Amino acid sequence: MIVHEILNESTKVLEAADIPSARLDAEVLLAFCLGCERLEFLKNPEMQLDQTQLAAFQTLIDRRLRREPVAYITGRKNFWTFALEVNKDVLIPRPDTEIIVEEIIDIAKKTEADHITILDIGTGSGAIAIAVASEVPNASVMATDISLTALGVARRNAESLGLQNQINFRQGDLFEPVEGFFDIIASNPPYIGEREYEELPGGVRDFEPREALFAGKNGLEFYEKLICQAADHLKKNGWLLLEIGARQKKDVCRIMESSGFYENIEMRRDYGGLPRVVKARRKVSG
């Protein structure tokens, strides 16, 4: 069979199963199967596939029909300016998380210091820590995660980009493995509540790690812990940045305000117009 026929047929199969972005998924999986860039066969739609290649591609399509995310099938996910290794031990990085990266970089570049210390809590694949380290050469980054297997993925990602010497990976729950004070603390913590978790798409709920998504009955469990504990590790006038769910702005801001540790509380929307990042400065007193 030739490429354009294979893509057309597989797209129809995926669409019939209500798989979103069916055509793109088919193209990405075919490129992965053939070990080439999508552009190569899109420029040559008459390219022939042999039976071995067809069988391998069909196996990938079958996995996608079972709602397995494309990133887990290929083991790769683009984030910021690079591709990260991902597997079922880590949450798949979302484009929305690039918003918190932008905010961290902006603060870091405005900080009048020769050396900046940054802490990423719950690093997962290492997406935030690695993106920041790649853009802020005068930063030392510490990245923590409770999952040892997740840290293994993060370390490999840092090594593949030559950033392993700039990032200190540590295992532990929240601030357990942390000592010292930081100019910036950032986190994309679990923030899915009980009802929301049950309503998640099957590809998310059934494949991505529950501990990276679920945060108690109302989704605020980690914010309540993290916001108070972060105050003990922030330098005076240091910044705390948190990714939030689309309906959590008021609750997270309230927790920050009621803690008494923060000022200059601000919210940044993502490019879809939804609340995405809350940031605040550590008070000099309090």
C-alpha positions as protocol buffer text, in pm:
chain_id: "A"
residue {
  index: 1
  type: MET
  ca { x: 0 y: 0 z: 0 }
}
residue {
  index: 2
  type: ILE
  ca { x: 102 y: 361 z: -47 }
}
residue {
  index: 3
  type: VAL
  ca { x: 122 y: 629 z: 220 }
}
residue {
  index: 4
  type: HIS
  ca { x: -176 y: 847 z: 130 }
}
residue {
  index: 5
  type: GLU
  ca { x: -410 y: 546 z: 116 }
}
residue {
  index: 6
  type: ILE
  ca { x: -284 y: 420 z: 452 }
}
residue {
  index: 7
  type: LEU
  ca { x: -327 y: 761 z: 613 }
}
residue {
  index: 8
  type: ASN
  ca { x: -676 y: 806 z: 471 }
}
residue {
  index: 9
  type: GLU
  ca { x: -790 y: 465 z: 592 }
}
residue {
  index: 10
  type: SER
  ca { x: -638 y: 495 z: 939 }
}
residue {
  index: 11
  type: THR
  ca { x: -781 y: 845 z: 979 }
}
residue {
  index: 12
  type: LYS
  ca { x: -1131 y: 715 z: 902 }
}
residue {
  index: 13
  type: VAL
  ca { x: -1089 y: 434 z: 1155 }
}
residue {
  index: 14
  type: LEU
  ca { x: -975 y: 675 z: 1427 }
}
residue {
  index: 15
  type: GLU
  ca { x: -1252 y: 924 z: 1347 }
}
residue {
  index: 16
  type: ALA
  ca { x: -1512 y: 647 z: 1366 }
}
residue {
  index: 17
  type: ALA
  ca { x: -1387 y: 575 z: 1718 }
}
residue {
  index: 18
  type: ASP
  ca { x: -1419 y: 946 z: 1812 }
}
residue {
  index: 19
  type: ILE
  ca { x: -1044 y: 988 z: 1851 }
}
residue {
  index: 20
  type: PRO
  ca { x: -964 y: 1361 z: 1848 }
}
residue {
  index: 21
  type: SER
  ca { x: -704 y: 1490 z: 1597 }
}
residue {
  index: 22
  type: ALA
  ca { x: -734 y: 1162 z: 1407 }
}
residue {
  index: 23
  type: ARG
  ca { x: -536 y: 1269 z: 1099 }
}
residue {
  index: 24
  type: LEU
  ca { x: -252 y: 1419 z: 1301 }
}
residue {
  index: 25
  type: ASP
  ca { x: -235 y: 1110 z: 1522 }
}
residue {
  index: 26
  type: ALA
  ca { x: -216 y: 885 z: 1216 }
}
residue {
  index: 27
  type: GLU
  ca { x: 66 y: 1093 z: 1067 }
}
residue {
  index: 28
  type: VAL
  ca { x: 265 y: 1106 z: 1391 }
}
residue {
  index: 29
  type: LEU
  ca { x: 231 y: 731 z: 1442 }
}
residue {
  index: 30
  type: LEU
  ca { x: 330 y: 657 z: 1082 }
}
residue {
  index: 31
  type: ALA
  ca { x: 637 y: 879 z: 1113 }
}
residue {
  index: 32
  type: PHE
  ca { x: 732 y: 698 z: 1435 }
}
residue {
  index: 33
  type: CYS
  ca { x: 678 y: 361 z: 1270 }
}
residue {
  index: 34
  type: LEU
  ca { x: 895 y: 453 z: 970 }
}
residue {
  index: 35
  type: GLY
  ca { x: 1159 y: 634 z: 1176 }
}
residue {
  index: 36
  type: CYS
  ca { x: 1131 y: 953 z: 974 }
}
residue {
  index: 37
  type: GLU
  ca { x: 984 y: 1302 z: 990 }
}
residue {
  index: 38
  type: ARG
  ca { x: 624 y: 1353 z: 879 }
}
residue {
  index: 39
  type: LEU
  ca { x: 740 y: 1589 z: 606 }
}
residue {
  index: 40
  type: GLU
  ca { x: 925 y: 1306 z: 434 }
}
residue {
  index: 41
  type: PHE
  ca { x: 617 y: 1105 z: 347 }
}
residue {
  index: 42
  type: LEU
  ca { x: 388 y: 1407 z: 313 }
}
residue {
  index: 43
  type: LYS
  ca { x: 614 y: 1525 z: 31 }
}
residue {
  index: 44
  type: ASN
  ca { x: 606 y: 1176 z: -115 }
}
residue {
  index: 45
  type: PRO
  ca { x: 249 y: 1045 z: -71 }
}
residue {
  index: 46
  type: GLU
  ca { x: 315 y: 763 z: -318 }
}
residue {
  index: 47
  type: MET
  ca { x: 576 y: 607 z: -88 }
}
residue {
  index: 48
  type: GLN
  ca { x: 526 y: 232 z: -59 }
}
residue {
  index: 49
  type: LEU
  ca { x: 508 y: 40 z: 269 }
}
residue {
  index: 50
  type: ASP
  ca { x: 593 y: -328 z: 290 }
}
residue {
  index: 51
  type: GLN
  ca { x: 394 y: -582 z: 490 }
}
residue {
  index: 52
  type: THR
  ca { x: 621 y: -563 z: 793 }
}
residue {
  index: 53
  type: GLN
  ca { x: 582 y: -184 z: 810 }
}
residue {
  index: 54
  type: LEU
  ca { x: 206 y: -212 z: 762 }
}
residue {
  index: 55
  type: ALA
  ca { x: 174 y: -465 z: 1043 }
}
residue {
  index: 56
  type: ALA
  ca { x: 379 y: -247 z: 1278 }
}
residue {
  index: 57
  type: PHE
  ca { x: 173 y: 60 z: 1194 }
}
residue {
  index: 58
  type: GLN
  ca { x: -153 y: -129 z: 1250 }
}
residue {
  index: 59
  type: THR
  ca { x: -30 y: -228 z: 1597 }
}
residue {
  index: 60
  type: LEU
  ca { x: 22 y: 141 z: 1678 }
}
residue {
  index: 61
  type: ILE
  ca { x: -324 y: 232 z: 1548 }
}
residue {
  index: 62
  type: ASP
  ca { x: -477 y: -45 z: 1758 }
}
residue {
  index: 63
  type: ARG
  ca { x: -311 y: 101 z: 2069 }
}
residue {
  index: 64
  type: ARG
  ca { x: -449 y: 444 z: 1984 }
}
residue {
  index: 65
  type: LEU
  ca { x: -796 y: 296 z: 1938 }
}
residue {
  index: 66
  type: ARG
  ca { x: -771 y: 178 z: 2299 }
}
residue {
  index: 67
  type: ARG
  ca { x: -725 y: 548 z: 2388 }
}
residue {
  index: 68
  type: GLU
  ca { x: -356 y: 517 z: 2475 }
}
residue {
  index: 69
  type: PRO
  ca { x: -205 y: 865 z: 2431 }
}
residue {
  index: 70
  type: VAL
  ca { x: 17 y: 912 z: 2127 }
}
residue {
  index: 71
  type: ALA
  ca { x: 298 y: 1040 z: 2351 }
}
residue {
  index: 72
  type: TYR
  ca { x: 306 y: 711 z: 2543 }
}
residue {
  index: 73
  type: ILE
  ca { x: 300 y: 511 z: 2221 }
}
residue {
  index: 74
  type: THR
  ca { x: 595 y: 700 z: 2074 }
}
residue {
  index: 75
  type: GLY
  ca { x: 766 y: 767 z: 2407 }
}
residue {
  index: 76
  type: ARG
  ca { x: 820 y: 1131 z: 2313 }
}
residue {
  index: 77
  type: LYS
  ca { x: 645 y: 1463 z: 2366 }
}
residue {
  index: 78
  type: ASN
  ca { x: 742 y: 1805 z: 2236 }
}
residue {
  index: 79
  type: PHE
  ca { x: 767 y: 2074 z: 2504 }
}
residue {
  index: 80
  type: TRP
  ca { x: 919 y: 2420 z: 2485 }
}
residue {
  index: 81
  type: THR
  ca { x: 1201 y: 2388 z: 2227 }
}
residue {
  index: 82
  type: PHE
  ca { x: 1279 y: 2018 z: 2265 }
}
residue {
  index: 83
  type: ALA
  ca { x: 1133 y: 1668 z: 2274 }
}
residue {
  index: 84
  type: LEU
  ca { x: 1110 y: 1488 z: 2607 }
}
residue {
  index: 85
  type: GLU
  ca { x: 1104 y: 1120 z: 2686 }
}
residue {
  index: 86
  type: VAL
  ca { x: 774 y: 1027 z: 2849 }
}
residue {
  index: 87
  type: ASN
  ca { x: 623 y: 704 z: 2974 }
}
residue {
  index: 88
  type: LYS
  ca { x: 342 y: 596 z: 3204 }
}
residue {
  index: 89
  type: ASP
  ca { x: 547 y: 698 z: 3509 }
}
residue {
  index: 90
  type: VAL
  ca { x: 509 y: 1067 z: 3425 }
}
residue {
  index: 91
  type: LEU
  ca { x: 235 y: 1307 z: 3328 }
}
residue {
  index: 92
  type: ILE
  ca { x: 245 y: 1408 z: 2962 }
}
residue {
  index: 93
  type: PRO
  ca { x: 361 y: 1774 z: 2948 }
}
residue {
  index: 94
  type: ARG
  ca { x: 92 y: 2008 z: 2816 }
}
residue {
  index: 95
  type: PRO
  ca { x: 147 y: 2323 z: 2610 }
}
residue {
  index: 96
  type: ASP
  ca { x: -38 y: 2520 z: 2882 }
}
residue {
  index: 97
  type: THR
  ca { x: 249 y: 2444 z: 3121 }
}
residue {
  index: 98
  type: GLU
  ca { x: 476 y: 2656 z: 2901 }
}
residue {
  index: 99
  type: ILE
  ca { x: 296 y: 2956 z: 3057 }
}
residue {
  index: 100
  type: ILE
  ca { x: 459 y: 2893 z: 3395 }
}
residue {
  index: 101
  type: VAL
  ca { x: 794 y: 2851 z: 3220 }
}
residue {
  index: 102
  type: GLU
  ca { x: 750 y: 3191 z: 3056 }
}
residue {
  index: 103
  type: GLU
  ca { x: 669 y: 3350 z: 3391 }
}
residue {
  index: 104
  type: ILE
  ca { x: 970 y: 3193 z: 3566 }
}
residue {
  index: 105
  type: ILE
  ca { x: 1205 y: 3309 z: 3291 }
}
residue {
  index: 106
  type: ASP
  ca { x: 1062 y: 3661 z: 3304 }
}
residue {
  index: 107
  type: ILE
  ca { x: 1116 y: 3685 z: 3681 }
}
residue {
  index: 108
  type: ALA
  ca { x: 1463 y: 3530 z: 3659 }
}
residue {
  index: 109
  type: LYS
  ca { x: 1578 y: 3776 z: 3395 }
}
residue {
  index: 110
  type: LYS
  ca { x: 1454 y: 4068 z: 3605 }
}
residue {
  index: 111
  type: THR
  ca { x: 1630 y: 3943 z: 3917 }
}
residue {
  index: 112
  type: GLU
  ca { x: 1942 y: 4147 z: 3985 }
}
residue {
  index: 113
  type: ALA
  ca { x: 2170 y: 3866 z: 4092 }
}
residue {
  index: 114
  type: ASP
  ca { x: 2465 y: 3686 z: 3940 }
}
residue {
  index: 115
  type: HIS
  ca { x: 2325 y: 3355 z: 4053 }
}
residue {
  index: 116
  type: ILE
  ca { x: 1959 y: 3249 z: 4081 }
}
residue {
  index: 117
  type: THR
  ca { x: 1823 y: 2950 z: 4271 }
}
residue {
  index: 118
  type: ILE
  ca { x: 1505 y: 2785 z: 4144 }
}
residue {
  index: 119
  type: LEU
  ca { x: 1306 y: 2493 z: 4287 }
}
residue {
  index: 120
  type: ASP
  ca { x: 1061 y: 2282 z: 4085 }
}
residue {
  index: 121
  type: ILE
  ca { x: 831 y: 2076 z: 4308 }
}
residue {
  index: 122
  type: GLY
  ca { x: 683 y: 1762 z: 4148 }
}
residue {
  index: 123
  type: THR
  ca { x: 901 y: 1775 z: 3839 }
}
residue {
  index: 124
  type: GLY
  ca { x: 763 y: 1462 z: 3665 }
}
residue {
  index: 125
  type: SER
  ca { x: 935 y: 1440 z: 3326 }
}
residue {
  index: 126
  type: GLY
  ca { x: 1146 y: 1743 z: 3422 }
}
residue {
  index: 127
  type: ALA
  ca { x: 968 y: 1968 z: 3172 }
}
residue {
  index: 128
  type: ILE
  ca { x: 963 y: 2289 z: 3378 }
}
residue {
  index: 129
  type: ALA
  ca { x: 1309 y: 2247 z: 3532 }
}
residue {
  index: 130
  type: ILE
  ca { x: 1472 y: 2161 z: 3201 }
}
residue {
  index: 131
  type: ALA
  ca { x: 1303 y: 2441 z: 3007 }
}
residue {
  index: 132
  type: VAL
  ca { x: 1405 y: 2697 z: 3269 }
}
residue {
  index: 133
  type: ALA
  ca { x: 1763 y: 2566 z: 3292 }
}
residue {
  index: 134
  type: SER
  ca { x: 1796 y: 2587 z: 2915 }
}
residue {
  index: 135
  type: GLU
  ca { x: 1693 y: 2954 z: 2914 }
}
residue {
  index: 136
  type: VAL
  ca { x: 1852 y: 3085 z: 3236 }
}
residue {
  index: 137
  type: PRO
  ca { x: 2223 y: 2991 z: 3232 }
}
residue {
  index: 138
  type: ASN
  ca { x: 2295 y: 3162 z: 3566 }
}
residue {
  index: 139
  type: ALA
  ca { x: 2036 y: 2951 z: 3747 }
}
residue {
  index: 140
  type: SER
  ca { x: 2087 y: 2650 z: 3969 }
}
residue {
  index: 141
  type: VAL
  ca { x: 1774 y: 2438 z: 3958 }
}
residue {
  index: 142
  type: MET
  ca { x: 1661 y: 2181 z: 4212 }
}
residue {
  index: 143
  type: ALA
  ca { x: 1381 y: 1948 z: 4100 }
}
residue {
  index: 144
  type: THR
  ca { x: 1196 y: 1709 z: 4330 }
}
residue {
  index: 145
  type: ASP
  ca { x: 944 y: 1431 z: 4288 }
}
residue {
  index: 146
  type: ILE
  ca { x: 802 y: 1166 z: 4518 }
}
residue {
  index: 147
  type: SER
  ca { x: 836 y: 908 z: 4238 }
}
residue {
  index: 148
  type: LEU
  ca { x: 1179 y: 752 z: 4186 }
}
residue {
  index: 149
  type: THR
  ca { x: 1079 y: 625 z: 3842 }
}
residue {
  index: 150
  type: ALA
  ca { x: 963 y: 972 z: 3739 }
}
residue {
  index: 151
  type: LEU
  ca { x: 1298 y: 1115 z: 3848 }
}
residue {
  index: 152
  type: GLY
  ca { x: 1469 y: 856 z: 3631 }
}
residue {
  index: 153
  type: VAL
  ca { x: 1281 y: 992 z: 3330 }
}
residue {
  index: 154
  type: ALA
  ca { x: 1362 y: 1352 z: 3427 }
}
residue {
  index: 155
  type: ARG
  ca { x: 1733 y: 1275 z: 3469 }
}
residue {
  index: 156
  type: ARG
  ca { x: 1750 y: 1109 z: 3128 }
}
residue {
  index: 157
  type: ASN
  ca { x: 1580 y: 1409 z: 2971 }
}
residue {
  index: 158
  type: ALA
  ca { x: 1826 y: 1648 z: 3134 }
}
residue {
  index: 159
  type: GLU
  ca { x: 2121 y: 1435 z: 3025 }
}
residue {
  index: 160
  type: SER
  ca { x: 1998 y: 1416 z: 2666 }
}
residue {
  index: 161
  type: LEU
  ca { x: 2001 y: 1797 z: 2653 }
}
residue {
  index: 162
  type: GLY
  ca { x: 2331 y: 1840 z: 2835 }
}
residue {
  index: 163
  type: LEU
  ca { x: 2170 y: 2007 z: 3136 }
}
residue {
  index: 164
  type: GLN
  ca { x: 2237 y: 1743 z: 3402 }
}
residue {
  index: 165
  type: ASN
  ca { x: 2499 y: 1959 z: 3577 }
}
residue {
  index: 166
  type: GLN
  ca { x: 2258 y: 2250 z: 3612 }
}
residue {
  index: 167
  type: ILE
  ca { x: 1974 y: 2053 z: 3772 }
}
residue {
  index: 168
  type: ASN
  ca { x: 1985 y: 1873 z: 4106 }
}
residue {
  index: 169
  type: PHE
  ca { x: 1720 y: 1600 z: 4117 }
}
residue {
  index: 170
  type: ARG
  ca { x: 1597 y: 1480 z: 4456 }
}
residue {
  index: 171
  type: GLN
  ca { x: 1336 y: 1227 z: 4565 }
}
residue {
  index: 172
  type: GLY
  ca { x: 1081 y: 1311 z: 4831 }
}
residue {
  index: 173
  type: ASP
  ca { x: 735 y: 1441 z: 4908 }
}
residue {
  index: 174
  type: LEU
  ca { x: 700 y: 1817 z: 4854 }
}
residue {
  index: 175
  type: PHE
  ca { x: 980 y: 1987 z: 5053 }
}
residue {
  index: 176
  type: GLU
  ca { x: 1110 y: 1678 z: 5239 }
}
residue {
  index: 177
  type: PRO
  ca { x: 1436 y: 1653 z: 5040 }
}
residue {
  index: 178
  type: VAL
  ca { x: 1489 y: 2030 z: 5021 }
}
residue {
  index: 179
  type: GLU
  ca { x: 1719 y: 2254 z: 5219 }
}
residue {
  index: 180
  type: GLY
  ca { x: 1816 y: 2618 z: 5174 }
}
residue {
  index: 181
  type: PHE
  ca { x: 1632 y: 2913 z: 5028 }
}
residue {
  index: 182
  type: PHE
  ca { x: 1529 y: 2992 z: 4673 }
}
residue {
  index: 183
  type: ASP
  ca { x: 1465 y: 3297 z: 4458 }
}
residue {
  index: 184
  type: ILE
  ca { x: 1184 y: 3113 z: 4279 }
}
residue {
  index: 185
  type: ILE
  ca { x: 973 y: 2811 z: 4372 }
}
residue {
  index: 186
  type: ALA
  ca { x: 744 y: 2670 z: 4103 }
}
residue {
  index: 187
  type: SER
  ca { x: 512 y: 2375 z: 4075 }
}
residue {
  index: 188
  type: ASN
  ca { x: 256 y: 2216 z: 3849 }
}
residue {
  index: 189
  type: PRO
  ca { x: 99 y: 2008 z: 4126 }
}
residue {
  index: 190
  type: PRO
  ca { x: -188 y: 1759 z: 4105 }
}
residue {
  index: 191
  type: TYR
  ca { x: -509 y: 1965 z: 4101 }
}
residue {
  index: 192
  type: ILE
  ca { x: -788 y: 1739 z: 3984 }
}
residue {
  index: 193
  type: GLY
  ca { x: -1072 y: 1686 z: 4233 }
}
residue {
  index: 194
  type: GLU
  ca { x: -1280 y: 1373 z: 4291 }
}
residue {
  index: 195
  type: ARG
  ca { x: -1566 y: 1458 z: 4054 }
}
residue {
  index: 196
  type: GLU
  ca { x: -1334 y: 1598 z: 3785 }
}
residue {
  index: 197
  type: TYR
  ca { x: -1117 y: 1287 z: 3796 }
}
residue {
  index: 198
  type: GLU
  ca { x: -1411 y: 1062 z: 3711 }
}
residue {
  index: 199
  type: GLU
  ca { x: -1500 y: 1292 z: 3421 }
}
residue {
  index: 200
  type: LEU
  ca { x: -1153 y: 1295 z: 3266 }
}
residue {
  index: 201
  type: PRO
  ca { x: -1115 y: 1153 z: 2913 }
}
residue {
  index: 202
  type: GLY
  ca { x: -1029 y: 785 z: 2915 }
}
residue {
  index: 203
  type: GLY
  ca { x: -689 y: 852 z: 2759 }
}
residue {
  index: 204
  type: VAL
  ca { x: -597 y: 1061 z: 3062 }
}
residue {
  index: 205
  type: ARG
  ca { x: -773 y: 876 z: 3345 }
}
residue {
  index: 206
  type: ASP
  ca { x: -677 y: 525 z: 3232 }
}
residue {
  index: 207
  type: PHE
  ca { x: -316 y: 587 z: 3131 }
}
residue {
  index: 208
  type: GLU
  ca { x: -157 y: 885 z: 3306 }
}
residue {
  index: 209
  type: PRO
  ca { x: -35 y: 841 z: 3667 }
}
residue {
  index: 210
  type: ARG
  ca { x: -316 y: 906 z: 3914 }
}
residue {
  index: 211
  type: GLU
  ca { x: -81 y: 1053 z: 4173 }
}
residue {
  index: 212
  type: ALA
  ca { x: 20 y: 1325 z: 3927 }
}
residue {
  index: 213
  type: LEU
  ca { x: -343 y: 1426 z: 3870 }
}
residue {
  index: 214
  type: PHE
  ca { x: -560 y: 1362 z: 4175 }
}
residue {
  index: 215
  type: ALA
  ca { x: -555 y: 1608 z: 4467 }
}
residue {
  index: 216
  type: GLY
  ca { x: -827 y: 1510 z: 4710 }
}
residue {
  index: 217
  type: LYS
  ca { x: -1199 y: 1579 z: 4708 }
}
residue {
  index: 218
  type: ASN
  ca { x: -1185 y: 1937 z: 4582 }
}
residue {
  index: 219
  type: GLY
  ca { x: -847 y: 1938 z: 4402 }
}
residue {
  index: 220
  type: LEU
  ca { x: -687 y: 2181 z: 4650 }
}
residue {
  index: 221
  type: GLU
  ca { x: -501 y: 1937 z: 4874 }
}
residue {
  index: 222
  type: PHE
  ca { x: -155 y: 2008 z: 4734 }
}
residue {
  index: 223
  type: TYR
  ca { x: -204 y: 2385 z: 4714 }
}
residue {
  index: 224
  type: GLU
  ca { x: -295 y: 2395 z: 5084 }
}
residue {
  index: 225
  type: LYS
  ca { x: 27 y: 2214 z: 5176 }
}
residue {
  index: 226
  type: LEU
  ca { x: 257 y: 2365 z: 4918 }
}
residue {
  index: 227
  type: ILE
  ca { x: 169 y: 2732 z: 4970 }
}
residue {
  index: 228
  type: CYS
  ca { x: 239 y: 2728 z: 5344 }
}
residue {
  index: 229
  type: GLN
  ca { x: 550 y: 2508 z: 5323 }
}
residue {
  index: 230
  type: ALA
  ca { x: 702 y: 2713 z: 5041 }
}
residue {
  index: 231
  type: ALA
  ca { x: 721 y: 3017 z: 5267 }
}
residue {
  index: 232
  type: ASP
  ca { x: 990 y: 2842 z: 5473 }
}
residue {
  index: 233
  type: HIS
  ca { x: 1209 y: 2795 z: 5166 }
}
residue {
  index: 234
  type: LEU
  ca { x: 1168 y: 3125 z: 4981 }
}
residue {
  index: 235
  type: LYS
  ca { x: 1410 y: 3410 z: 5012 }
}
residue {
  index: 236
  type: LYS
  ca { x: 1252 y: 3736 z: 5122 }
}
residue {
  index: 237
  type: ASN
  ca { x: 1086 y: 3885 z: 4812 }
}
residue {
  index: 238
  type: GLY
  ca { x: 1123 y: 3549 z: 4639 }
}
residue {
  index: 239
  type: TRP
  ca { x: 844 y: 3427 z: 4412 }
}
residue {
  index: 240
  type: LEU
  ca { x: 606 y: 3131 z: 4427 }
}
residue {
  index: 241
  type: LEU
  ca { x: 446 y: 3026 z: 4098 }
}
residue {
  index: 242
  type: LEU
  ca { x: 174 y: 2762 z: 4068 }
}
residue {
  index: 243
  type: GLU
  ca { x: -7 y: 2617 z: 3770 }
}
residue {
  index: 244
  type: ILE
  ca { x: -380 y: 2597 z: 3844 }
}
residue {
  index: 245
  type: GLY
  ca { x: -694 y: 2445 z: 3702 }
}
residue {
  index: 246
  type: ALA
  ca { x: -925 y: 2670 z: 3502 }
}
residue {
  index: 247
  type: ARG
  ca { x: -1172 y: 2712 z: 3792 }
}
residue {
  index: 248
  type: GLN
  ca { x: -925 y: 2736 z: 4081 }
}
residue {
  index: 249
  type: LYS
  ca { x: -810 y: 3097 z: 4067 }
}
residue {
  index: 250
  type: LYS
  ca { x: -1023 y: 3223 z: 4357 }
}
residue {
  index: 251
  type: ASP
  ca { x: -945 y: 2928 z: 4582 }
}
residue {
  index: 252
  type: VAL
  ca { x: -571 y: 2935 z: 4526 }
}
residue {
  index: 253
  type: CYS
  ca { x: -553 y: 3313 z: 4570 }
}
residue {
  index: 254
  type: ARG
  ca { x: -758 y: 3280 z: 4888 }
}
residue {
  index: 255
  type: ILE
  ca { x: -518 y: 3020 z: 5029 }
}
residue {
  index: 256
  type: MET
  ca { x: -224 y: 3249 z: 4950 }
}
residue {
  index: 257
  type: GLU
  ca { x: -389 y: 3551 z: 5109 }
}
residue {
  index: 258
  type: SER
  ca { x: -503 y: 3369 z: 5421 }
}
residue {
  index: 259
  type: SER
  ca { x: -154 y: 3224 z: 5479 }
}
residue {
  index: 260
  type: GLY
  ca { x: -24 y: 3574 z: 5549 }
}
residue {
  index: 261
  type: PHE
  ca { x: 309 y: 3496 z: 5380 }
}
residue {
  index: 262
  type: TYR
  ca { x: 257 y: 3654 z: 5038 }
}
residue {
  index: 263
  type: GLU
  ca { x: 189 y: 3980 z: 4859 }
}
residue {
  index: 264
  type: ASN
  ca { x: 161 y: 4096 z: 4498 }
}
residue {
  index: 265
  type: ILE
  ca { x: -64 y: 3801 z: 4414 }
}
residue {
  index: 266
  type: GLU
  ca { x: -125 y: 3790 z: 4038 }
}
residue {
  index: 267
  type: MET
  ca { x: -284 y: 3556 z: 3784 }
}
residue {
  index: 268
  type: ARG
  ca { x: -171 y: 3483 z: 3428 }
}
residue {
  index: 269
  type: ARG
  ca { x: -404 y: 3338 z: 3166 }
}
residue {
  index: 270
  type: ASP
  ca { x: -302 y: 3084 z: 2905 }
}
residue {
  index: 271
  type: TYR
  ca { x: -335 y: 3147 z: 2532 }
}
residue {
  index: 272
  type: GLY
  ca { x: -684 y: 3001 z: 2539 }
}
residue {
  index: 273
  type: GLY
  ca { x: -789 y: 3273 z: 2783 }
}
residue {
  index: 274
  type: LEU
  ca { x: -818 y: 3044 z: 3087 }
}
residue {
  index: 275
  type: PRO
  ca { x: -658 y: 3116 z: 3427 }
}
residue {
  index: 276
  type: ARG
  ca { x: -338 y: 2914 z: 3429 }
}
residue {
  index: 277
  type: VAL
  ca { x: -71 y: 3048 z: 3668 }
}
residue {
  index: 278
  type: VAL
  ca { x: -92 y: 3222 z: 4005 }
}
residue {
  index: 279
  type: LYS
  ca { x: 223 y: 3389 z: 4134 }
}
residue {
  index: 280
  type: ALA
  ca { x: 302 y: 3579 z: 4451 }
}
residue {
  index: 281
  type: ARG
  ca { x: 599 y: 3739 z: 4623 }
}
residue {
  index: 282
  type: ARG
  ca { x: 717 y: 3628 z: 4967 }
}
residue {
  index: 283
  type: LYS
  ca { x: 666 y: 3908 z: 5219 }
}
residue {
  index: 284
  type: VAL
  ca { x: 975 y: 4047 z: 5385 }
}
residue {
  index: 285
  type: SER
  ca { x: 798 y: 4008 z: 5720 }
}
residue {
  index: 286
  type: GLY
  ca { x: 536 y: 3752 z: 5811 }
}
